[in-house]
């Protein structure tokens, strides 16, 4: 361990970023306030503060069977409205970040930065103009797929489009023009390759793990990790036990009820991604409030300093840990969304 400071001091000195949570769905279900510490779920403002998380990406997830026109757009807008209202209600402790300097200003004021994301391209309902509407409302990240859309294949469904359609490529180019980050988590491998061929900006996988360590279709192959890294992008490791641990996945597939693995599995995935793609390409994307089985020892966001502690134990330098814990994600945020 670093002899100059405790791991907690090192953790608190960094800008720590979590690239994905689904907390808005829990807020809607429980009818609770983001500023109130909850006994349920994983994320709220008091627990973010305790866990030393400085930047939280809040995703508005949509996806599923075909619905009447306007359904997914309006549902996305409703969730974004709820989040914006919560940020305004708790403005002394959290503020919306649209560009990198907003994060820096909030950090200087001891505020959490909130970044808005859409999870699922069905939200735009095949209309490029809706991308502009969401951007103007403050959205800076879109996960292209949750389920497959009419223009992009998702990872856990049959291939309908062989990756991106012409409309899908247009969506990618328009996101580049808008300065909106493209998120390839949930996308089929061919979709990711197509995105990398079309996009002029680096992309992120906001909540994905390494397939070499856990063979799940939601995880990324070494080739994809390398290609995302070579394009300047970042893979943010998911905390879901089903994506972290092969034994947990196998036992779950057998309809058993396995105990979650140790949170050190997260560090194993970080190690692997660093080995494959380099120190510049890895971050954190918990998927908190969207997962039912976080790993043992990292039951909610208050436990985040344990990641810093374990990275120190594994020999990472302070500056490398700062990259993993948030610096790499912020590099892409600044490059794409502006400084």
Secondary structure, DSSP 8 states (H G I E B T S, - for coil): --SSS-HHHHHHHS--EEEEE-HHHHHHHHT--TTS--SSSS--HHHHHHTT--EEEEEEE---S--STTHHHHHHHHHHHHHHHHHHHTTTTEEE-SSHHHHHHHHHTT-EEEEEEEE-GGGGTT-HHHHHHHHHTTEEEEES-SS--SSB-BTTS--SSSSB-HHHHHHHHHHHHHT-EEE-TTB-HHHHHHHHHH-SS--EETT--BTTTS--TTSB-HHHHHHHHHTT-EEEE--BHHHH-HHHHHHHHTT------BTHHHHHHHHHHHHHH-GGGEEE---BTS-S-B-BT-SSGGGTHHHHHHHHHTT--HHHHHIIIIIHHHHHHHHHH--
